[in-house]
Amino acid sequence: MASNYDQWRSELNRFLGSGEKLLVIPYDGPDLNPRRFWHRLIKRSPLRFLLQITVVSLTTYMPAGEFKNSLLRLIGMNIGKDAFIASGVMFDVEFPTLITIGPGAIIGTMTKILTHEVTIRSVRVGRIDIGRQAVIGVGCVLRSGVSIGDGAVVSMQSFVNKDVDPATFAGGKPAEPIKKLDRLV
């Protein structure tokens, strides 16, 4: 099974360089430790990873503003003009380059934006795309591989595990469409 690590790492690197939205790498076997598997899979520059940890840690409780957005862009996040990222928003430190936040989007405090997850049977890595003027309410969790459309509104405390269409109000655990909106917020 150990020879599969190189194959899985190659698949992850291919995905990161592509425009694909989601990659799920299955694995099994009684001797596979998910923690060991994950760390072997994502081998990369320790200095780059330290930079990502530092920037995400520094910006987590920093107030919204262009300085915060500039720091997050430094580690590869794509953040549009006038995006509002509240204090307390937690970004996944592993793959910040997979996060896009559109111009004028608003992300409420205590929201978690996850680009990967490790389970007993698979690793899931996915892009997060938050559209132009989308609003993510307080305390939401966005699962890897989801898109929030332009002008969509996600109700507070929602778990977003699938795409939210543009100009749609969605909410719940898991988030479901509630109604179409007449215009962008």
LINVEN-V760175 format. One record per helix or strand of 2 or more residues. SS is the DSSP state (A for helix, B for strand). FROM is the first residue (numbers start at 0). TO is the last residue. If there is no record, write none. Layout:
# LINVEN-V760175
ss->{SS,SS}
from->{FROM,FROM}
to->{TO,TO}
This chain:
# LINVEN-V760175
ss->{A,B,A,A,A,B,B,B,A,B,B,B,B,B,B,B,B,B,B,B,B,B}
from->{3,21,33,45,65,77,83,89,95,98,105,111,115,121,127,134,140,146,152,158,167,174}
to->{16,25,40,59,73,78,84,90,97,100,106,112,117,125,129,135,141,147,153,159,172,179}
